[in-house]
Amino acid sequence: METWIRAVVEAIHSSRAQAVIYLAGGASQALGWLLSVPGASGSVLEVVVPYSRSSMAQLLGKMPLQFTSKQTAEDMSLAAFNRALKLSGPGLQVMGVGFSGSLASSRPKHGDHRFYVSTRTQNCLRTSHVTLSKVIADACRVSATIPTDVQEPEIPKESVEQFDEDQELQQVIDGKVCMKVYHFSDPVEKNFDRKLILPGSFNPLHDGHLRLLEVASSICDDGLPCFEISAVNADKPPLSIAEIKRRVEQFRIRGKNVIISNQPYFYKKAELFPGSAFIIGADTAARLVNPKYYGGDCKRMLEILLECKSTGTTFLVGGREIEGVFKVLEHLDIPGELRDMFTSIPEEKFRVDISSTELRKSQGL
């Protein structure tokens, strides 16, 4: 490996960025460079090589009109970005990389050798013909100096599209991007193994929510504490961008992390945040294990929740009033196969009877 290439790869690995890489039609040498330099395990989350037509179609959810094209590379980087959002460590920069190339092969080759490299981050889509290491370095915001003996025709044009906050949120609402993460808390030295997520509407966010996450964090200290709001509701229209930003502002003021997702159902949240611990009330836990909410099919309920269990999903359950009676996890009938997914938050550690609904009523909202 040439010295300048190694320097670029080392800079990528030290950037605290994590990537999923989808490659088709070459670039194996560049991939070898990335994986052979120490530090790759911290920056490369996953590599997929969709070489066949059927593999590419399955990866993208459609058959590309042209396999070696700017559009296909961008579709690959978007798919890789969404995958990286699910796999990345808490608090790290995330990107997806897509490479589509038409290179020399054993069959007769017509036309020019073409390749497209695209990187997708939360607020930027960058597509070019430059080397894979160069484009990843740019996305990681590290320098990559190309030697002066590279000829001008070998450095084709590059396109960059920036997204503002409204565009990022609209992409989440539309399902194009699976989430947007707002990191408002102070940076910490500790490396968390997973996320500790308190889902809700937070309209408004109140002291009970803050206290619940604090208590849950003391029980599950290996998770990065986050709140989560689904922009898409199961039985209501999606939240508007203005409304999402209004609710997000509550977390910015208090310095708390919040994730905007597009998944209102817990079995989908489990896919979105594998290995995470969710903080829920006893009323939500009761609905989770009630076959009524699975079309009356107990077997279907068990299948869905066992699939959640297979992703490493767990639940921390706080006490809530159910039909006028304060209940905790121990009052619920949890099927034996699922009991180790649930951990009780003791009443003596947390009990707040106020709700966002009551607060809105008291404020005449």
C-alpha positions as CSV (number, residue, x, y, z in Angstrom):
1,M,0.0,0.0,0.0
2,E,1.4,3.4,-0.9
3,T,2.1,5.8,1.9
4,W,-0.5,8.4,0.9
5,I,-3.2,5.7,0.7
6,R,-2.4,4.4,4.1
7,A,-2.5,8.0,5.5
8,V,-6.0,8.5,4.1
9,V,-7.2,5.2,5.5
10,E,-5.7,5.9,9.0
11,A,-7.4,9.3,9.0
12,I,-10.8,7.6,8.1
13,H,-10.4,5.1,11.0
14,S,-9.6,7.8,13.5
15,S,-12.5,10.1,12.5
16,R,-15.1,8.5,14.8
17,A,-17.3,7.9,11.8
18,Q,-19.0,4.5,11.1
19,A,-20.0,3.3,7.7
20,V,-21.9,0.6,5.9
21,I,-20.5,0.0,2.4
22,Y,-22.3,-1.5,-0.5
23,L,-20.0,-2.4,-3.5
24,A,-20.9,-3.7,-6.9
25,G,-18.5,-4.1,-9.9
26,G,-15.1,-3.8,-8.4
27,A,-13.3,-1.7,-5.7
28,S,-12.1,-4.8,-4.0
29,Q,-8.6,-3.4,-3.7
30,A,-9.9,-0.2,-2.0
31,L,-12.0,-2.4,0.4
32,G,-8.8,-4.4,1.1
33,W,-7.0,-1.1,2.0
34,L,-9.8,-0.1,4.4
35,L,-9.9,-3.5,6.2
36,S,-6.2,-4.1,6.3
37,V,-5.2,-1.0,8.3
38,P,-5.7,-1.3,12.1
39,G,-8.9,0.5,13.3
40,A,-11.3,-0.9,10.6
41,S,-13.5,-2.6,13.2
42,G,-14.4,0.8,14.6
43,S,-15.3,2.5,11.4
44,V,-16.6,-0.3,9.0
45,L,-19.9,-1.6,10.3
46,E,-20.8,-3.9,7.4
47,V,-19.8,-4.6,3.8
48,V,-22.2,-6.1,1.3
49,V,-21.3,-7.0,-2.3
50,P,-24.6,-7.3,-4.3
51,Y,-22.9,-8.8,-7.4
52,S,-25.9,-10.5,-9.1
53,R,-28.9,-8.7,-10.5
54,S,-31.2,-10.4,-8.1
55,S,-29.0,-9.5,-5.2
56,M,-29.0,-5.8,-6.2
57,A,-32.8,-5.8,-6.7
58,Q,-33.3,-7.3,-3.3
59,L,-30.9,-4.8,-1.7
60,L,-32.6,-1.8,-3.2
61,G,-36.1,-3.1,-3.3
62,K,-36.3,-2.6,-7.1
63,M,-34.4,-3.5,-10.3
64,P,-32.2,-0.6,-11.3
65,L,-32.7,0.8,-14.8
66,Q,-28.9,0.8,-15.2
67,F,-26.5,-0.9,-12.8
68,T,-23.6,1.4,-13.5
69,S,-25.0,4.8,-13.0
70,K,-25.1,7.8,-10.7
71,Q,-28.6,7.0,-9.6
72,T,-27.8,3.4,-8.6
73,A,-24.8,4.5,-6.6
74,E,-27.0,7.1,-4.8
75,D,-29.7,4.5,-4.1
76,M,-27.0,2.1,-2.7
77,S,-25.6,4.8,-0.5
78,L,-29.0,5.7,0.9
79,A,-29.8,2.0,1.6
80,A,-26.4,1.7,3.3
81,F,-27.0,4.9,5.3
82,N,-30.3,3.6,6.7
83,R,-28.6,0.4,7.6
84,A,-25.7,2.2,9.3
85,L,-28.2,4.2,11.3
86,K,-29.5,0.9,12.8
87,L,-26.0,-0.6,13.4
88,S,-23.9,2.4,14.5
89,G,-22.7,3.0,18.0
90,P,-24.5,5.7,20.0
91,G,-23.3,9.3,19.4
92,L,-21.1,8.5,16.4
93,Q,-21.2,10.1,12.9
94,V,-22.9,7.7,10.4
95,M,-22.6,7.3,6.7
96,G,-23.6,5.0,3.9
97,V,-21.3,4.3,0.9
98,G,-22.4,3.0,-2.5
99,F,-20.1,2.0,-5.3
100,S,-21.3,0.9,-8.8
101,G,-18.7,0.2,-11.4
102,S,-18.2,-1.2,-14.9
103,L,-14.6,-2.4,-15.0
104,A,-12.5,-4.8,-17.0
105,S,-13.8,-8.4,-17.2
106,S,-13.2,-11.6,-19.0
107,R,-16.0,-10.8,-21.4
108,P,-15.6,-8.3,-24.3
109,K,-15.9,-4.8,-22.9
110,H,-17.6,-2.0,-24.9
111,G,-17.3,1.7,-24.1
112,D,-15.4,3.4,-21.3
113,H,-14.6,1.9,-17.9
114,R,-17.1,3.8,-15.6
115,F,-17.7,3.9,-11.9
116,Y,-19.7,6.0,-9.4
117,V,-19.1,6.4,-5.7
118,S,-21.7,8.0,-3.5
119,T,-21.7,8.7,0.2
120,R,-24.8,9.7,2.2
121,T,-24.8,11.3,5.6
122,Q,-27.6,12.9,7.5
123,N,-27.3,16.2,5.7
124,C,-25.3,15.5,2.6
125,L,-25.3,13.4,-0.5
126,R,-22.0,13.3,-2.4
127,T,-21.5,11.5,-5.7
128,S,-18.3,11.3,-7.8
129,H,-15.9,9.2,-9.9
130,V,-13.0,9.7,-7.5
131,T,-11.4,6.8,-5.7
132,L,-13.4,5.1,-3.0
133,S,-10.9,6.1,-0.3
134,K,-11.0,9.7,-1.4
135,V,-14.8,10.0,-1.3
136,I,-15.1,8.3,2.1
137,A,-12.3,10.6,3.4
138,D,-14.3,13.6,2.2
139,A,-17.5,12.4,4.0
140,C,-15.4,11.8,7.2
141,R,-14.1,15.4,6.8
142,V,-10.5,14.3,6.7
143,S,-7.9,15.3,4.1
144,A,-7.0,13.1,1.2
145,T,-4.3,14.5,-1.1
146,I,-4.2,12.8,-4.5
147,P,-0.6,12.5,-5.9
148,T,0.2,15.1,-8.6
149,D,0.9,12.4,-11.2
150,V,-2.9,11.6,-11.4
151,Q,-4.1,12.9,-14.8
152,E,-7.0,15.4,-15.0
153,P,-9.3,13.0,-16.9
154,E,-9.0,10.6,-14.0
155,I,-10.7,13.1,-11.6
156,P,-14.2,13.6,-13.1
157,K,-16.8,15.9,-11.8
158,E,-18.3,15.6,-8.4
159,S,-21.9,16.5,-7.2
160,V,-22.8,17.5,-3.7
161,E,-26.3,18.0,-2.4
162,Q,-26.8,19.5,1.1
163,F,-30.0,19.0,3.1
164,D,-31.3,21.5,5.7
165,E,-33.2,20.4,8.8
166,D,-36.6,20.7,7.2
167,Q,-35.5,18.5,4.3
168,E,-34.0,15.9,6.7
169,L,-37.2,15.7,8.7
170,Q,-39.4,15.4,5.5
171,Q,-37.2,12.5,4.4
172,V,-38.0,10.8,7.8
173,I,-41.7,11.5,7.4
174,D,-41.7,10.1,3.8
175,G,-39.8,7.0,4.9
176,K,-36.8,7.7,2.8
177,V,-34.6,8.0,5.9
178,C,-35.4,5.9,8.9
179,M,-34.5,8.4,11.6
180,K,-32.9,11.7,12.6
181,V,-30.9,11.9,15.8
182,Y,-30.4,15.1,17.8
183,H,-27.5,14.9,20.1
184,F,-28.1,17.7,22.7
185,S,-26.5,16.2,25.8
186,D,-23.0,17.0,26.8
187,P,-20.3,14.6,25.3
188,V,-19.3,11.8,27.6
189,E,-16.1,9.7,27.7
190,K,-18.0,6.5,28.3
191,N,-18.6,4.2,25.4
192,F,-22.2,2.9,25.5
193,D,-23.1,-0.6,24.2
194,R,-26.6,0.3,23.2
195,K,-29.4,2.9,23.4
196,L,-31.8,3.4,26.3
197,I,-34.9,4.8,24.7
198,L,-38.0,6.4,26.2
199,P,-40.6,6.7,23.4
200,G,-43.5,9.0,23.5
201,S,-45.2,12.1,22.0
202,F,-43.8,14.5,24.7
203,N,-46.5,17.0,24.1
204,P,-45.4,18.5,26.3
205,L,-42.2,17.1,27.8
206,H,-42.5,17.2,31.6
207,D,-40.5,16.5,34.8
208,G,-42.0,13.0,35.0
209,H,-40.4,12.0,31.7
210,L,-37.0,13.4,32.7
211,R,-37.2,11.6,36.1
212,L,-38.2,8.3,34.5
213,L,-35.3,8.4,32.1
214,E,-32.9,9.3,34.9
215,V,-34.1,6.4,37.1
216,A,-34.0,3.9,34.1
217,S,-30.4,5.0,33.4
218,S,-29.4,4.1,36.9
219,I,-30.9,0.6,36.3
220,C,-29.5,0.2,32.8
221,D,-26.2,2.0,32.9
222,D,-24.8,0.5,29.7
223,G,-27.3,2.4,27.5
224,L,-27.1,5.9,26.0
225,P,-30.2,7.7,27.3
226,C,-32.4,9.0,24.5
227,F,-36.0,10.1,24.0
228,E,-37.8,9.1,20.8
229,I,-40.7,10.5,18.9
230,S,-42.3,8.8,15.9
231,A,-43.2,11.4,13.3
232,V,-45.7,8.9,11.8
233,N,-48.6,7.8,13.9
234,A,-50.6,4.5,13.7
235,D,-54.1,6.2,13.6
236,K,-53.4,9.9,13.0
237,P,-51.8,12.0,10.3
238,P,-48.0,12.5,10.5
239,L,-46.7,15.3,12.6
240,S,-45.9,18.4,10.6
241,I,-42.3,19.6,10.4
242,A,-43.1,22.7,12.4
243,E,-44.6,20.5,15.2
244,I,-41.7,18.2,15.2
245,K,-39.3,21.1,15.6
246,R,-41.4,22.6,18.3
247,R,-41.2,19.4,20.3
248,V,-37.5,18.9,19.6
249,E,-36.8,22.4,21.0
250,Q,-38.0,21.2,24.4
251,F,-35.1,18.7,24.4
252,R,-32.5,21.2,23.2
253,I,-33.4,23.6,26.0
254,R,-32.9,20.7,28.6
255,G,-29.8,19.3,26.9
256,K,-31.4,15.8,26.2
257,N,-30.9,13.6,23.2
258,V,-34.0,12.9,21.1
259,I,-34.5,10.7,18.0
260,I,-37.2,11.4,15.4
261,S,-38.2,8.1,13.8
262,N,-41.1,6.9,11.5
263,Q,-42.0,3.7,13.3
264,P,-45.0,3.9,15.7
265,Y,-45.0,0.1,16.5
266,F,-42.6,-1.5,19.0
267,Y,-41.9,-4.5,16.8
268,K,-40.7,-2.0,14.1
269,K,-38.8,0.0,16.7
270,A,-37.0,-3.2,17.6
271,E,-35.8,-3.5,14.0
272,L,-34.8,0.1,14.0
273,F,-32.9,0.1,17.2
274,P,-31.6,-3.5,17.6
275,G,-30.2,-4.4,21.1
276,S,-31.9,-1.3,22.7
277,A,-33.7,-1.1,26.0
278,F,-37.1,0.6,25.8
279,I,-38.7,2.4,28.8
280,I,-42.4,1.9,28.9
281,G,-45.3,2.2,31.3
282,A,-47.2,-0.7,32.8
283,D,-50.2,0.3,30.6
284,T,-48.1,0.0,27.4
285,A,-46.6,-3.3,28.6
286,A,-50.1,-4.7,29.2
287,R,-51.0,-3.8,25.6
288,L,-47.8,-5.4,24.3
289,V,-48.7,-8.8,25.7
290,N,-52.5,-8.6,25.0
291,P,-53.5,-10.8,22.0
292,K,-56.4,-8.3,21.4
293,Y,-53.9,-6.0,19.7
294,Y,-52.7,-8.8,17.4
295,G,-56.1,-9.6,16.0
296,G,-56.9,-11.9,18.9
297,D,-54.1,-14.2,17.9
298,C,-52.0,-15.3,20.9
299,K,-49.6,-17.2,18.6
300,R,-49.0,-14.2,16.5
301,M,-48.4,-12.0,19.5
302,L,-45.7,-14.5,20.7
303,E,-44.1,-14.7,17.3
304,I,-43.8,-10.9,17.0
305,L,-42.4,-10.4,20.5
306,L,-40.0,-13.3,20.2
307,E,-38.7,-11.7,17.0
308,C,-38.1,-8.5,19.0
309,K,-36.3,-10.6,21.7
310,S,-34.0,-12.1,19.0
311,T,-32.8,-8.5,18.2
312,G,-31.8,-8.1,21.8
313,T,-34.7,-5.8,22.7
314,T,-35.6,-5.4,26.3
315,F,-38.2,-3.3,28.2
316,L,-37.9,-1.4,31.5
317,V,-41.4,-1.0,32.9
318,G,-42.5,1.8,35.1
319,G,-45.7,1.9,37.1
320,R,-48.8,3.5,35.7
321,E,-52.5,3.9,36.6
322,I,-54.6,1.4,34.7
323,E,-58.4,1.9,35.0
324,G,-57.8,4.0,38.2
325,V,-55.4,1.5,39.8
326,F,-51.6,2.1,40.0
327,K,-50.0,-1.1,38.6
328,V,-46.4,-2.2,38.2
329,L,-44.9,-5.0,36.1
330,E,-45.5,-7.6,38.8
331,H,-49.3,-7.1,38.4
332,L,-49.2,-8.1,34.7
333,D,-49.5,-11.6,33.3
334,I,-46.4,-11.8,31.1
335,P,-46.0,-15.1,29.1
336,G,-43.1,-17.2,30.4
337,E,-41.2,-17.1,27.1
338,L,-41.1,-13.3,27.3
339,R,-40.5,-12.6,31.0
340,D,-36.7,-12.1,30.7
341,M,-37.4,-9.3,28.3
342,F,-39.1,-7.2,31.0
343,T,-37.5,-5.5,34.0
344,S,-39.5,-3.7,36.7
345,I,-38.8,-0.1,37.8
346,P,-39.7,-0.3,41.5
347,E,-42.5,2.1,42.6
348,E,-40.3,3.4,45.4
349,K,-37.8,4.6,42.7
350,F,-40.4,6.1,40.4
351,R,-44.0,7.1,40.6
352,V,-45.4,10.2,38.9
353,D,-49.1,10.2,38.3
354,I,-49.3,13.3,36.0
355,S,-49.5,12.8,32.2
356,S,-49.0,15.0,29.2
357,T,-52.7,14.8,28.4
358,E,-53.6,16.1,31.9
359,L,-51.0,18.9,31.5
360,R,-52.5,20.0,28.1
361,K,-56.0,20.0,29.7
362,S,-54.8,22.1,32.6
363,Q,-53.3,24.6,30.2
364,G,-56.4,24.7,28.1
365,L,-54.7,23.1,25.1
